[in-house]
Amino acid sequence: MSDTERDEAAPLSAEDAGAASEDAPKQPRKKNKNKKWMVLGIVVVAVAALGFGFNAWHSTPGFCSAICHTPMDAYTKTFIDGNVDKYGNELTSDEAVGMMAYSHGKSGAANCLSCHVPTLGEQMSEGAAWVAGDYEIAGVNKQGDSILETRTYDQLVAARGLDSGDQFCLNSTCHANADGTPMTRDDLVKATANLADERNPHAQPHGATKCGDCHKGHEQSVNTCSKCHTDAPIPQGWLTYSQAQEKEQLA
């Protein structure tokens, strides 16, 4: 073997190999763009699914209890099973239907956010108040649960940003006409015209009344006409005015 052939056959030293490697043209790394977009797509779908799931949970009483254990337990119980009202009074199944939270929830017609429609500003202020414990507790009910000071119907209407109290209940989502248009007071009077002989409660013979004067969310509804008219009919699950006064007591 010639000297030339020996040189060609001899293995390269480490230094020579390194130099040869540096002199060789570097191959550009291929980026798998498809893989990147696939991962991004999975992340987007996952985030969307979590957001959808959270939004669905957000409208349930379970969310209210889990996030704001105090003071929401008393209210969520009226929606979930109706065994008690917000004052902790034990109710039979026939009595529970008089609570709007229970009757609407049982029928599937509404959930928590149907009445307590959250705005970003309201949620932020309520969240801050809860974290700081800056909310007014009226007391403890007969089941040992804390309850808040009762909000008036006007306060609930204002929190929804509505122009009038009637819109709280009379709207295309809740109580509407057969053609889907929101009910008016006149429509409501006609709908209960069959009660005229017994006293149509929506005719307002003594001036304007509010839905919340009779229809209660987390306690049994009340026929306020019975305050003066002892013969006023009391629907199933409802209370007379005097009965309501007796039940609206804390422990």
C-alpha positions in Angstrom: 0.0 0.0 0.0 1.4 3.4 -0.9 1.9 6.2 1.5 -1.0 8.1 -0.1 -3.3 5.1 0.3 -2.2 4.7 3.9 -3.0 8.4 4.6 -6.5 8.0 3.0 -7.3 4.9 4.9 -6.1 6.2 8.3 -8.9 7.4 10.6 -9.1 11.1 11.2 -7.9 12.5 14.5 -10.4 14.2 16.8 -9.1 17.6 15.9 -9.3 16.8 12.2 -12.8 15.4 12.6 -13.9 18.5 14.4 -12.5 20.8 11.7 -14.1 18.7 9.0 -17.4 19.0 10.8 -17.1 22.8 11.0 -16.2 23.0 7.4 -19.2 20.9 6.3 -22.3 22.9 5.3 -24.9 22.9 8.1 -28.3 21.5 7.1 -31.2 23.8 8.2 -33.6 22.2 10.7 -37.0 21.6 9.3 -39.8 23.1 11.4 -42.9 21.1 11.6 -45.4 23.9 11.1 -48.3 21.5 10.9 -47.4 20.1 14.3 -47.3 23.6 15.8 -50.8 24.5 14.4 -52.1 21.1 15.7 -50.9 21.8 19.2 -52.3 25.4 19.0 -55.6 24.0 17.9 -55.8 21.5 20.7 -55.1 24.3 23.2 -57.8 26.5 21.8 -60.4 23.6 21.9 -59.4 22.7 25.5 -59.7 26.4 26.6 -63.1 26.7 24.8 -64.3 23.5 26.4 -63.3 24.6 29.9 -64.9 28.0 29.3 -68.2 26.4 28.2 -68.1 24.0 31.1 -67.4 26.8 33.6 -70.2 28.9 32.1 -72.7 26.0 32.4 -71.6 25.4 36.1 -71.7 29.2 36.7 -75.5 29.2 36.2 -76.2 26.4 38.8 -76.7 26.6 42.5 -73.7 24.3 43.0 -71.5 27.2 41.8 -73.0 29.6 44.3 -72.5 27.2 47.1 -69.0 26.1 46.2 -67.7 29.6 45.6 -69.7 31.5 48.2 -70.5 28.9 50.8 -71.4 31.7 53.1 -73.9 33.2 52.7 -75.4 31.3 49.7 -76.3 27.9 51.1 -79.6 29.0 52.4 -80.7 30.2 49.0 -79.4 27.3 46.9 -81.3 24.8 49.1 -84.6 26.6 48.0 -83.6 25.9 44.4 -82.2 22.4 44.6 -84.8 20.5 46.7 -87.2 23.0 48.3 -87.1 21.2 51.6 -86.7 24.5 53.4 -87.2 28.2 52.6 -84.5 30.8 53.1 -85.6 31.3 56.7 -85.0 27.6 57.4 -88.7 26.7 57.7 -89.2 23.1 56.6 -91.6 22.7 53.7 -93.6 19.9 52.2 -93.5 19.3 48.5 -96.9 21.0 48.1 -95.6 24.0 50.0 -92.3 24.2 48.1 -94.1 24.9 44.8 -94.9 28.4 46.1 -91.3 29.4 45.9 -90.4 30.8 42.5 -86.8 29.5 42.8 -88.0 25.9 43.4 -90.9 25.9 41.0 -89.0 27.5 38.1 -86.0 25.3 38.7 -88.0 22.1 38.9 -89.8 22.9 35.6 -86.5 23.7 33.9 -87.8 27.1 33.0 -85.0 29.0 34.7 -81.7 28.7 36.5 -79.9 31.1 38.9 -78.7 33.4 36.2 -82.2 33.7 34.7 -83.1 36.2 37.5 -79.6 37.1 38.8 -78.2 38.1 35.5 -74.5 39.0 36.2 -72.7 42.0 34.7 -69.0 42.2 34.9 -69.0 45.2 37.2 -71.5 43.5 39.5 -69.6 40.3 39.7 -66.3 42.1 40.4 -67.9 44.1 43.2 -69.6 41.1 44.7 -66.5 39.0 44.5 -64.4 41.7 46.2 -67.1 42.0 48.9 -67.1 38.3 49.5 -63.3 38.0 49.7 -63.2 40.9 52.1 -66.2 39.7 54.1 -67.8 43.0 53.4 -71.4 42.0 53.1 -74.4 42.4 55.5 -75.7 39.3 57.2 -79.3 39.6 58.5 -78.7 36.6 60.8 -78.8 32.9 61.0 -81.9 30.9 59.9 -83.5 27.9 61.6 -81.1 25.5 59.8 -78.0 27.4 61.0 -77.3 29.0 57.6 -76.5 32.7 57.3 -78.8 34.8 55.1 -78.4 38.3 53.7 -80.5 41.4 54.2 -83.5 41.0 51.9 -83.1 42.9 48.7 -86.2 44.8 47.5 -87.8 44.2 44.2 -86.6 47.6 43.1 -83.0 46.7 44.0 -83.2 43.5 41.9 -84.6 45.4 39.0 -81.8 48.0 39.3 -79.2 45.3 39.4 -80.5 44.0 36.1 -80.3 47.4 34.6 -84.0 47.3 33.5 -86.2 50.3 32.8 -89.2 49.0 34.7 -90.1 46.3 37.2 -92.4 44.6 34.8 -89.5 43.7 32.5 -88.0 41.5 35.3 -90.7 38.9 34.7 -92.6 40.1 31.6 -90.1 39.5 28.8 -89.6 37.2 25.8 -87.5 34.8 27.8 -89.7 34.4 30.8 -93.4 35.3 30.5 -94.3 36.0 26.9 -97.4 35.8 24.6 -98.0 32.9 22.3 -96.3 34.8 19.4 -93.1 35.3 21.5 -93.6 39.0 22.3 -93.2 40.1 25.9 -96.4 40.3 27.9 -97.7 43.6 29.0 -99.8 44.3 32.1 -102.9 44.2 29.9 -101.9 40.8 28.5 -101.4 39.5 32.0 -104.8 40.8 33.2 -106.4 39.0 30.2 -104.5 35.8 31.0 -105.9 35.6 34.5 -109.4 36.9 33.5 -110.9 33.6 34.7 -110.2 34.8 38.2 -112.3 37.9 37.9 -115.1 36.4 40.0 -112.7 35.7 42.8 -110.7 38.9 42.3 -108.2 39.1 39.4 -104.9 39.7 41.2 -103.3 41.4 38.2 -106.1 44.0 37.6 -104.5 46.3 40.3 -107.7 47.8 41.6 -105.8 49.7 44.3 -103.1 51.1 42.1 -99.8 49.7 40.7 -98.4 46.7 42.4 -95.0 44.9 41.7 -94.6 41.3 40.8 -92.4 40.9 43.8 -95.1 42.0 46.2 -96.7 38.5 45.8 -94.2 36.3 43.9 -91.3 35.4 46.1 -88.1 33.7 44.9 -86.6 32.0 48.0 -89.7 31.8 50.3 -93.3 31.0 49.8 -95.2 33.5 47.7 -97.9 35.6 49.3 -101.3 36.7 48.3 -101.0 40.2 49.6 -104.7 40.8 48.8 -105.4 38.7 51.9 -104.0 41.5 54.1 -107.4 43.2 53.8 -109.6 40.6 52.0 -109.9 37.5 54.2 -111.7 35.7 51.4 -108.8 36.1 48.9 -108.0 32.7 47.3 -104.6 31.2 48.3 -102.9 29.2 45.5 -101.2 25.9 46.3 -98.0 26.5 48.2 -98.7 30.2 48.9 -99.4 31.9 52.1 -101.8 34.5 53.5 -100.3 37.8 54.4 -100.4 37.0 58.2 -98.9 33.5 57.6 -96.0 35.1 55.7 -95.3 37.6 58.6 -95.0 34.6 61.0 -92.6 32.7 58.8 -90.3 35.6 58.0 -88.5 35.1 61.2 -84.9 34.1 61.9 -83.7 31.7 64.5 
